[in-house]
Amino acid sequence: MSAALNLAAQQTPSRLNTSITDTIKTDSVKRDTAGMDSVSVKTATGLNSEIKYTAEDSIKFSIDGSIIYLYGKGRIYYEDLELDADYIRIEQKSKMLFASGKKDKYSVYRGRPIFKQGSDAPVTTDSLIFNFETKKGKAFGTATSADEGYIQARQFKKNEFNEGFLKDGIYSTCSLPEPYTHFGIHIDKGIITEKQVIAKSAYLEIEHIPIYFAYLPFGFFPKTNKRSSGFRFPTFGEDATRGFYMQGIGWYLGINDYWDADITGTLYSKGSYDISTVGRYKKNYKYNGSLTFNYASTKDPNGIEGTPSNRASKDFRVSWHHTQDQAARPGSNFGASVDFGTSAYNTNSRVGGTYNYGNLVQNTMSSSINYSTNLFDGLFNFSTSLSHRQDLTSKTVNLTLPQFNLGLTQQINPFDSKDRVGEQKWYQKISFNYSLAGENTFNGQESDLFSKGTLSKFQNSFRHAIPVNLTLNVLKVLQFNTGVNYNELWTFQTMRKTFDPTASGNVRTDTVQGFARNYNYSVSGGFSTKVYGKVNFKKGNLVALRHVMSPSVSFNYSPDFTNPRFGFYREIANLPEAGNKYGDSIRYIIGNPKYSIFQSGGGGTRQAAISFSLDNNIDAKKRTKSDTSASTENVSIIQGLNFRGNYNFAADSMKLSPISFSGRTAFFKQKIGLNFGGTFNPYQVVNVNGTGRPINRFTFENGKLARLTNLNLSTDFSFNSAALAKRNEELRKKQDDPNISPAQQQDIRSILMNPNYYVDFNVPWNFSASYSFNYSSDGIRSTITNTLNFNGDFSLTQKWKIQFNSGYDFRSKKISQSQFSINRDLHCWDMAVSWIPFGTYKSYNINIRVRASILQDLKLSRRSASINPYAD
């Protein structure tokens, strides 16, 4: 069979069934067999090869021995031919072979012939005839796959030139012999070769109804073993604000075995349009990726022709994903995940006309391109990256182009020796490291990014860090750590601030070009240990409680780098003198007149601080319900309850810092996790214009505990069925398969990141939810925000599935953006109904699509969208 055709086992459609009869002479000799027999065909037929055969049930011979009958899982081997069937008849004189299945006691046709020749794929048919001499065969009731479609034929035969001939066939996208939703092309006669398909008298059939006006007297279809370019058919519909549309019209480019691309566009009757270009590339065992560029021109439907209100908004979005195979270049890696564009692209273009829920509610975009490698036989590690973060709400952009790090891969002990015998002396444990980091950053508004003078707004710097450390064990239970840290910054821009009543905040900031450096150093030392506590219980299911405390105390000292002798800080120029009403008012508004001339600071005030922390972990051991009385399990009750703070002796006031705490716990066998954290402020506050301002007096002086200034709680839980966890694990393994295409890898990556945006009928149910609570207070005013989000899906039957995304904002007392979908598995077709019932993107969409990618543009789609930018 042709290597381009993969023949699959199919049950023959009832209207294509061929009556199969065979007469077995009663004057035959029966012989039971358990091994492999053979007959020399050369003697009986003049052929030069030997037929090897076996059968599970029995083998019979005609009286003259020229006919061999195989019953029950018969198998024969002849040259490069292999055949399995429940019934096989070999006629040595005529050099013919006949094979078929048999009906069991329930009238089910079983044991169909499975035929394989050479390296061709196996073929399953109702019955077949094969001539040993001419190597020609004919199959009845067969089905084959071709280019992700399926050809079913009443009769199919091949000649010695590997050409196939079919009669009374159907081309369909469904692998079943009777397609669930029958859409196909009926072919009276056809020829299939390795490179082409020639059809005679072809017409369309839908639900067995011939559509003769789509009749073709003949057809010629090229069959290539490589990618082929072709036209992309559009979808037609209507958008409430942009008018009627023709969506997705374009061209597919099959560039070569490593590259392909899609260029598509959408045209709207009211003047808007979208353009999309998607390129994909892959080289096995090397790398793979995809590059996407989207451009949208959107006109305001309420704009007046000829006025500025009718000007189209221009938006774009670019994404690039690149992954390097781990085995391609050991020791180095290159990867990219890029997503940037104008902040209004998602809303103006309705995310390219797809109304994708995940992208519609997206508030940020971020990108990262990174490269890392080892240098000098692994002594140094070098990494560099380009990164970007964009807030779509405030329209701010943060760029780092580029950032690099160069550092030693391990600590160096200068006083130790490779030839040392015995344990290290204390001074041999002294170690140091070195790292160099550089960055070039831009922080500003999106509109300033491509304006004149943008390059001058980039801030660049180099940072050197040399830490020297010593770690010792004291009294066997204490760990002592001490060290000296030196840091130096090189930059090419500094700041100068001047009082200016016309400027924002009454201060004008100017950038001064030129090389400058600052440095800082500090000395630190501290102790840490672990304290274990355990309580045993003799009764009940609780066996024991264990408490592990990890206290640490450290001291840090650094000089006052704000001192004028260092030259790192200055005072705001032209500031009004204090001592009069105007000057005092201005100084109160501005605050501290001293500032660092470096964007990233130049060291701080003098520090002589003791820092303290306490980490807690509490675990329980309990008995399990088991036949073995000694069976127990460990349960984590509190995971990392941490308290942290410091006391700065060098500060002129409020020496004690706020006390922060954080922790995590879990319930219901770790299915629901709860994260919490907050801050206590030990100082009193006074009311200044409705805002709380801390003063240098402790709260306990008024008989009160420390103030809770911040509290956050968050929980997320997922009640996933076992099928979902298994599917995700299989997808992660398949993602690294070098044989899948870049488009498939991108699909897998999207499914793993957004599992609820995809339909998997093999997963019966899935439900996930998250809740967040945040409380903040300055002592006078307090703010509380809490939100709930949930999503999931469940199968009503094996073929029907419902999906949902929703949430609730307790502060605004409103349901957040919601979406509901109903999906129907039509085997070789998919039907989906999605509905956004309210809000800015209120719409519904009905989509019926063929699953086979060759006919992915054959779809019935209707969208009704009521897009109201001012909707609540």
Solvent accessible surface area in square Angstrom, and as a share of the most:
residue,aa,sasa,rsa
1,M,22,0.10
2,S,4,0.03
3,A,83,0.64
4,A,31,0.24
5,L,4,0.02
6,N,92,0.47
7,L,13,0.07
8,A,36,0.28
9,A,70,0.55
10,Q,30,0.13
11,Q,119,0.53
12,T,11,0.07
13,P,10,0.06
14,S,96,0.62
15,R,106,0.39
16,L,1,0.00
17,N,84,0.43
18,T,34,0.20
19,S,103,0.66
20,I,55,0.28
21,T,119,0.69
22,D,52,0.27
23,T,115,0.67
24,I,63,0.32
25,K,114,0.48
26,T,139,0.81
27,D,71,0.37
28,S,30,0.19
29,V,88,0.51
30,K,127,0.54
31,R,104,0.38
32,D,109,0.57
33,T,22,0.13
34,A,112,0.87
35,G,44,0.43
36,M,96,0.43
37,D,39,0.20
38,S,55,0.36
39,V,34,0.19
40,S,58,0.38
41,V,2,0.01
42,K,123,0.52
43,T,125,0.73
44,A,54,0.42
45,T,18,0.11
46,G,56,0.54
47,L,23,0.11
48,N,133,0.68
49,S,26,0.17
50,E,81,0.36
51,I,1,0.01
52,K,95,0.40
53,Y,6,0.02
54,T,29,0.17
55,A,5,0.04
56,E,124,0.55
57,D,91,0.47
58,S,5,0.03
59,I,0,0.00
60,K,51,0.22
61,F,38,0.16
62,S,8,0.05
63,I,119,0.60
64,D,98,0.51
65,G,32,0.30
66,S,15,0.10
67,I,31,0.16
68,I,1,0.00
69,Y,3,0.01
70,L,0,0.00
71,Y,22,0.08
72,G,22,0.21
73,K,136,0.58
74,G,0,0.00
75,R,97,0.35
76,I,0,0.00
77,Y,69,0.26
78,Y,6,0.02
79,E,101,0.45
80,D,72,0.37
81,L,2,0.01
82,E,75,0.34
83,L,0,0.00
84,D,41,0.21
85,A,5,0.04
86,D,33,0.17
87,Y,10,0.04
88,I,0,0.00
89,R,38,0.14
90,I,0,0.00
91,E,45,0.20
92,Q,8,0.04
93,K,145,0.61
94,S,55,0.35
95,K,42,0.18
96,M,56,0.25
97,L,1,0.01
98,F,24,0.10
99,A,0,0.00
100,S,7,0.04
101,G,6,0.06
102,K,96,0.41
103,K,144,0.61
104,D,46,0.24
105,K,172,0.73
106,Y,155,0.59
107,S,81,0.52
108,V,66,0.38
109,Y,49,0.19
110,R,133,0.49
111,G,32,0.30
112,R,52,0.19
113,P,0,0.00
114,I,81,0.41
115,F,14,0.06
116,K,64,0.27
117,Q,38,0.17
118,G,33,0.32
119,S,114,0.73
120,D,20,0.10
121,A,29,0.22
122,P,63,0.40
123,V,2,0.01
124,T,14,0.08
125,T,0,0.00
126,D,10,0.05
127,S,1,0.01
128,L,8,0.04
129,I,56,0.28
130,F,4,0.02
131,N,33,0.17
132,F,5,0.02
133,E,98,0.44
134,T,61,0.36
135,K,72,0.30
136,K,92,0.39
137,G,22,0.21
138,K,67,0.28
139,A,7,0.05
140,F,27,0.11
141,G,4,0.04
142,T,7,0.04
143,A,4,0.03
144,T,3,0.02
145,S,22,0.14
146,A,7,0.06
147,D,82,0.43
148,E,103,0.46
149,G,0,0.00
150,Y,52,0.20
151,I,9,0.04
152,Q,5,0.02
153,A,2,0.02
154,R,99,0.36
155,Q,43,0.19
156,F,5,0.02
157,K,97,0.41
158,K,25,0.11
159,N,29,0.15
160,E,94,0.42
161,F,147,0.61
162,N,63,0.32
163,E,55,0.25
164,G,3,0.03
165,F,62,0.26
166,L,6,0.03
167,K,103,0.44
168,D,36,0.18
169,G,0,0.00
170,I,9,0.05
171,Y,43,0.16
172,S,3,0.02
173,T,9,0.05
174,C,0,0.00
175,S,33,0.22
176,L,57,0.28
177,P,20,0.13
178,E,79,0.35
179,P,11,0.07
180,Y,120,0.46
181,T,44,0.25
182,H,3,0.01
183,F,36,0.15
184,G,1,0.01
185,I,64,0.32
186,H,15,0.07
187,I,12,0.06
188,D,54,0.28
189,K,110,0.46
190,G,7,0.07
191,I,62,0.31
192,I,2,0.01
193,T,23,0.13
194,E,87,0.39
195,K,145,0.62
196,Q,57,0.25
197,V,19,0.11
198,I,66,0.34
199,A,1,0.01
200,K,115,0.49
201,S,14,0.09
202,A,6,0.04
203,Y,28,0.11
204,L,38,0.19
205,E,10,0.04
206,I,74,0.38
207,E,90,0.40
208,H,84,0.38
209,I,109,0.55
210,P,49,0.31
211,I,32,0.16
212,Y,138,0.52
213,F,186,0.78
214,A,39,0.30
215,Y,100,0.38
216,L,91,0.45
217,P,81,0.51
218,F,148,0.62
219,G,9,0.09
220,F,121,0.50
221,F,99,0.41
222,P,96,0.61
223,K,15,0.06
224,T,70,0.41
225,N,116,0.59
226,K,143,0.61
227,R,80,0.29
228,S,65,0.42
229,S,57,0.37
230,G,26,0.25
231,F,96,0.40
232,R,39,0.14
233,F,128,0.53
234,P,24,0.15
235,T,15,0.09
236,F,131,0.55
237,G,20,0.20
238,E,83,0.37
239,D,3,0.01
240,A,56,0.44
241,T,21,0.12
242,R,4,0.01
243,G,6,0.05
244,F,135,0.56
245,Y,16,0.06
246,M,53,0.23
247,Q,38,0.17
248,G,27,0.26
249,I,50,0.25
250,G,17,0.16
251,W,114,0.40
252,Y,38,0.14
253,L,59,0.29
254,G,15,0.14
255,I,99,0.50
256,N,68,0.35
257,D,102,0.53
258,Y,112,0.43
259,W,109,0.38
260,D,13,0.07
261,A,11,0.08
262,D,19,0.10
263,I,76,0.38
264,T,32,0.19
265,G,16,0.15
266,T,7,0.04
267,L,98,0.49
268,Y,15,0.06
269,S,75,0.49
270,K,108,0.46
271,G,37,0.35
272,S,3,0.02
273,Y,70,0.27
274,D,10,0.05
275,I,75,0.38
276,S,28,0.18
277,T,48,0.28
278,V,36,0.21
279,G,10,0.10
280,R,37,0.13
281,Y,19,0.07
282,K,23,0.10
283,K,83,0.35
284,N,73,0.37
285,Y,140,0.53
286,K,92,0.39
287,Y,89,0.34
288,N,18,0.09
289,G,4,0.04
290,S,11,0.07
291,L,84,0.42
292,T,25,0.14
293,F,85,0.36
294,N,29,0.15
295,Y,58,0.22
296,A,0,0.00
297,S,2,0.02
298,T,16,0.10
299,K,64,0.27
300,D,67,0.35
301,P,68,0.43
302,N,126,0.64
303,G,18,0.18
304,I,118,0.60
305,E,141,0.63
306,G,76,0.73
307,T,52,0.30
308,P,95,0.60
309,S,59,0.38
310,N,21,0.11
311,R,182,0.66
312,A,26,0.20
313,S,46,0.29
314,K,115,0.49
315,D,7,0.04
316,F,49,0.21
317,R,26,0.09
318,V,25,0.14
319,S,26,0.17
320,W,60,0.21
321,H,42,0.19
322,H,27,0.12
323,T,65,0.38
324,Q,27,0.12
325,D,44,0.23
326,Q,169,0.75
327,A,80,0.62
328,A,23,0.18
329,R,148,0.54
330,P,118,0.74
331,G,51,0.49
332,S,16,0.10
333,N,66,0.34
334,F,60,0.25
335,G,12,0.12
336,A,11,0.08
337,S,56,0.36
338,V,11,0.06
339,D,27,0.14
340,F,69,0.29
341,G,6,0.05
342,T,27,0.16
343,S,10,0.07
344,A,30,0.23
345,Y,8,0.03
346,N,7,0.04
347,T,62,0.36
348,N,38,0.19
349,S,0,0.00
350,R,21,0.08
351,V,15,0.09
352,G,25,0.24
353,G,1,0.01
354,T,83,0.48
355,Y,9,0.04
356,N,58,0.29
357,Y,27,0.10
358,G,16,0.15
359,N,47,0.24
360,L,12,0.06
361,V,62,0.36
362,Q,52,0.23
363,N,96,0.49
364,T,47,0.27
365,M,6,0.03
366,S,62,0.40
367,S,13,0.08
368,S,42,0.27
369,I,37,0.19
370,N,59,0.30
371,Y,65,0.25
372,S,37,0.24
373,T,23,0.13
374,N,73,0.37
375,L,62,0.31
376,F,148,0.62
377,D,159,0.83
378,G,30,0.29
379,L,81,0.40
380,F,42,0.18
381,N,59,0.31
382,F,54,0.22
383,S,33,0.21
384,T,36,0.21
385,S,26,0.17
386,L,67,0.33
387,S,37,0.24
388,H,20,0.09
389,R,133,0.49
390,Q,5,0.02
391,D,50,0.26
392,L,23,0.12
393,T,109,0.64
394,S,57,0.37
395,K,102,0.43
396,T,45,0.26
397,V,3,0.02
398,N,65,0.33
399,L,18,0.09
400,T,23,0.13
401,L,65,0.32
402,P,59,0.37
403,Q,64,0.28
404,F,44,0.18
405,N,66,0.34
406,L,46,0.23
407,G,14,0.14
408,L,23,0.11
409,T,66,0.39
410,Q,126,0.56
411,Q,86,0.38
412,I,62,0.31
413,N,53,0.27
414,P,69,0.43
415,F,117,0.49
416,D,37,0.19
417,S,59,0.38
418,K,208,0.88
419,D,126,0.65
420,R,90,0.33
421,V,144,0.83
422,G,54,0.52
423,E,157,0.70
424,Q,58,0.26
425,K,116,0.49
426,W,152,0.53
427,Y,94,0.36
428,Q,21,0.09
429,K,71,0.30
430,I,37,0.19
431,S,13,0.08
432,F,64,0.27
433,N,28,0.15
434,Y,59,0.22
435,S,48,0.31
436,L,34,0.17
437,A,27,0.21
438,G,3,0.03
439,E,56,0.25
440,N,36,0.18
441,T,24,0.14
442,F,3,0.01
443,N,105,0.54
444,G,24,0.23
445,Q,78,0.35
446,E,37,0.17
447,S,95,0.61
448,D,48,0.25
449,L,34,0.17
450,F,161,0.67
451,S,46,0.30
452,K,202,0.86
453,G,38,0.37
454,T,15,0.09
455,L,154,0.77
456,S,69,0.44
457,K,94,0.40
458,F,17,0.07
459,Q,38,0.17
460,N,41,0.21
461,S,14,0.09
462,F,67,0.28
463,R,98,0.36
464,H,31,0.14
465,A,30,0.23
466,I,70,0.35
467,P,34,0.21
468,V,54,0.31
469,N,54,0.28
470,L,20,0.10
471,T,56,0.32
472,L,42,0.21
473,N,114,0.59
474,V,50,0.29
475,L,145,0.72
476,K,199,0.84
477,V,103,0.59
478,L,54,0.27
479,Q,79,0.35
480,F,50,0.21
481,N,59,0.30
482,T,41,0.24
483,G,8,0.08
484,V,71,0.41
485,N,48,0.25
486,Y,68,0.26
487,N,56,0.28
488,E,24,0.11
489,L,7,0.03
490,W,91,0.32
491,T,10,0.06
492,F,83,0.34
493,Q,13,0.06
494,T,8,0.05
495,M,24,0.11
496,R,60,0.22
497,K,54,0.23
498,T,20,0.12
499,F,23,0.10
500,D,28,0.14
501,P,83,0.52
502,T,126,0.73
503,A,27,0.21
504,S,109,0.71
505,G,56,0.53
506,N,31,0.16
507,V,30,0.17
508,R,102,0.37
509,T,70,0.41
510,D,57,0.30
511,T,65,0.38
512,V,60,0.34
513,Q,107,0.48
514,G,39,0.38
515,F,115,0.48
516,A,23,0.18
517,R,108,0.40
518,N,4,0.02
519,Y,54,0.21
520,N,44,0.23
521,Y,85,0.32
522,S,21,0.14
523,V,74,0.43
524,S,32,0.21
525,G,20,0.19
526,G,11,0.11
527,F,90,0.38
528,S,33,0.22
529,T,34,0.20
530,K,117,0.50
531,V,68,0.39
532,Y,138,0.52
533,G,33,0.32
534,K,126,0.53
535,V,85,0.49
536,N,107,0.55
537,F,75,0.31
538,K,191,0.81
539,K,179,0.76
540,G,55,0.53
541,N,105,0.54
542,L,64,0.32
543,V,32,0.19
544,A,5,0.04
545,L,56,0.28
546,R,111,0.41
547,H,59,0.26
548,V,16,0.09
549,M,62,0.28
550,S,23,0.15
551,P,42,0.27
552,S,37,0.24
553,V,80,0.46
554,S,45,0.29
555,F,88,0.37
556,N,53,0.27
557,Y,83,0.31
558,S,16,0.10
559,P,18,0.11
560,D,48,0.25
561,F,3,0.01
562,T,12,0.07
563,N,56,0.29
564,P,107,0.67
565,R,179,0.65
566,F,28,0.12
567,G,39,0.38
568,F,10,0.04
569,Y,40,0.15
570,R,118,0.43
571,E,107,0.48
572,I,14,0.07
573,A,47,0.36
574,N,117,0.60
575,L,21,0.10
576,P,25,0.16
577,E,128,0.57
578,A,62,0.48
579,G,72,0.69
580,N,75,0.38
581,K,184,0.78
582,Y,123,0.47
583,G,0,0.00
584,D,68,0.35
585,S,53,0.34
586,I,17,0.09
587,R,66,0.24
588,Y,114,0.43
589,I,108,0.55
590,I,35,0.18
591,G,36,0.35
592,N,114,0.59
593,P,29,0.18
594,K,71,0.30
595,Y,21,0.08
596,S,15,0.10
597,I,13,0.06
598,F,6,0.02
599,Q,94,0.42
600,S,65,0.42
601,G,28,0.27
602,G,0,0.00
603,G,25,0.24
604,G,38,0.36
605,T,78,0.46
606,R,112,0.41
607,Q,68,0.30
608,A,13,0.10
609,A,8,0.06
610,I,60,0.30
611,S,43,0.28
612,F,75,0.31
613,S,23,0.15
614,L,59,0.29
615,D,36,0.18
616,N,10,0.05
617,N,56,0.29
618,I,47,0.24
619,D,37,0.19
620,A,10,0.07
621,K,74,0.31
622,K,77,0.33
623,R,86,0.31
624,T,44,0.26
625,K,210,0.89
626,S,61,0.39
627,D,158,0.82
628,T,83,0.48
629,S,102,0.66
630,A,82,0.64
631,S,37,0.24
632,T,60,0.35
633,E,68,0.31
634,N,117,0.60
635,V,52,0.30
636,S,29,0.19
637,I,69,0.35
638,I,39,0.20
639,Q,54,0.24
640,G,19,0.19
641,L,39,0.19
642,N,31,0.16
643,F,76,0.32
644,R,109,0.40
645,G,10,0.10
646,N,50,0.26
647,Y,72,0.27
648,N,17,0.09
649,F,111,0.46
650,A,26,0.20
651,A,27,0.21
652,D,141,0.73
653,S,41,0.27
654,M,78,0.35
655,K,65,0.28
656,L,39,0.19
657,S,24,0.15
658,P,64,0.41
659,I,36,0.18
660,S,47,0.31
661,F,29,0.12
662,S,48,0.31
663,G,11,0.10
664,R,83,0.30
665,T,18,0.11
666,A,11,0.08
667,F,97,0.40
668,F,146,0.61
669,K,179,0.76
670,Q,91,0.40
671,K,114,0.48
672,I,31,0.16
673,G,3,0.03
674,L,48,0.24
675,N,53,0.27
676,F,39,0.16
677,G,6,0.06
678,G,8,0.07
679,T,35,0.21
680,F,68,0.28
681,N,21,0.11
682,P,12,0.08
683,Y,8,0.03
684,Q,23,0.10
685,V,32,0.19
686,V,60,0.35
687,N,93,0.48
688,V,42,0.24
689,N,143,0.73
690,G,30,0.29
691,T,60,0.35
692,G,10,0.09
693,R,115,0.42
694,P,54,0.34
695,I,50,0.26
696,N,90,0.46
697,R,117,0.43
698,F,54,0.22
699,T,8,0.05
700,F,137,0.57
701,E,92,0.41
702,N,85,0.44
703,G,72,0.69
704,K,136,0.58
705,L,166,0.82
706,A,40,0.31
707,R,46,0.17
708,L,59,0.29
709,T,25,0.14
710,N,43,0.22
711,L,41,0.21
712,N,62,0.32
713,L,56,0.28
714,S,46,0.30
715,T,22,0.13
716,D,84,0.44
717,F,45,0.19
718,S,45,0.29
719,F,75,0.31
720,N,62,0.32
721,S,8,0.05
722,A,88,0.69
723,A,36,0.28
724,L,8,0.04
725,A,64,0.50
726,K,134,0.57
727,R,35,0.13
728,N,23,0.12
729,E,84,0.38
730,E,96,0.43
731,L,28,0.14
732,R,126,0.46
733,K,140,0.59
734,K,105,0.44
735,Q,43,0.19
736,D,116,0.60
737,D,44,0.23
738,P,34,0.21
739,N,120,0.61
740,I,13,0.06
741,S,36,0.23
742,P,8,0.05
743,A,38,0.30
744,Q,92,0.41
745,Q,12,0.05
746,Q,51,0.23
747,D,74,0.38
748,I,10,0.05
749,R,46,0.17
750,S,23,0.15
751,I,31,0.16
752,L,43,0.21
753,M,138,0.62
754,N,56,0.29
755,P,47,0.30
756,N,11,0.06
757,Y,78,0.30
758,Y,78,0.30
759,V,56,0.32
760,D,29,0.15
761,F,43,0.18
762,N,129,0.66
763,V,5,0.03
764,P,63,0.39
765,W,106,0.37
766,N,9,0.05
767,F,69,0.29
768,S,27,0.18
769,A,9,0.07
770,S,43,0.28
771,Y,63,0.24
772,S,50,0.32
773,F,42,0.18
774,N,55,0.28
775,Y,52,0.20
776,S,41,0.27
777,S,21,0.13
778,D,44,0.23
779,G,35,0.34
780,I,73,0.37
781,R,153,0.56
782,S,68,0.44
783,T,56,0.33
784,I,86,0.44
785,T,50,0.29
786,N,27,0.14
787,T,46,0.27
788,L,52,0.26
789,N,72,0.37
790,F,59,0.25
791,N,44,0.23
792,G,0,0.00
793,D,13,0.07
794,F,81,0.34
795,S,32,0.21
796,L,107,0.53
797,T,75,0.44
798,Q,158,0.70
799,K,63,0.27
800,W,89,0.31
801,K,1,0.00
802,I,41,0.21
803,Q,14,0.06
804,F,32,0.13
805,N,15,0.08
806,S,12,0.08
807,G,2,0.02
808,Y,71,0.27
809,D,46,0.24
810,F,80,0.33
811,R,155,0.57
812,S,59,0.38
813,K,156,0.66
814,K,107,0.45
815,I,96,0.49
816,S,42,0.27
817,Q,37,0.16
818,S,1,0.01
819,Q,27,0.12
820,F,78,0.32
821,S,17,0.11
822,I,71,0.36
823,N,12,0.06
824,R,58,0.21
825,D,14,0.07
826,L,33,0.16
827,H,50,0.22
828,C,9,0.05
829,W,23,0.08
830,D,50,0.26
831,M,44,0.20
832,A,33,0.26
833,V,45,0.26
834,S,24,0.16
835,W,129,0.45
836,I,3,0.01
837,P,23,0.14
838,F,78,0.32
839,G,15,0.15
840,T,40,0.23
841,Y,17,0.07
842,K,95,0.40
843,S,9,0.06
844,Y,72,0.28
845,N,23,0.12
846,I,60,0.30
847,N,32,0.17
848,I,38,0.19
849,R,78,0.28
850,V,1,0.00
851,R,113,0.41
852,A,13,0.10
853,S,55,0.35
854,I,88,0.45
855,L,50,0.25
856,Q,56,0.25
857,D,39,0.20
858,L,66,0.33
859,K,62,0.26
860,L,119,0.59
861,S,25,0.16
862,R,152,0.56
863,R,29,0.11
864,S,43,0.28
865,A,6,0.05
866,S,57,0.37
867,I,10,0.05
868,N,66,0.34
869,P,94,0.59
870,Y,187,0.71
871,A,32,0.24
872,D,145,0.75
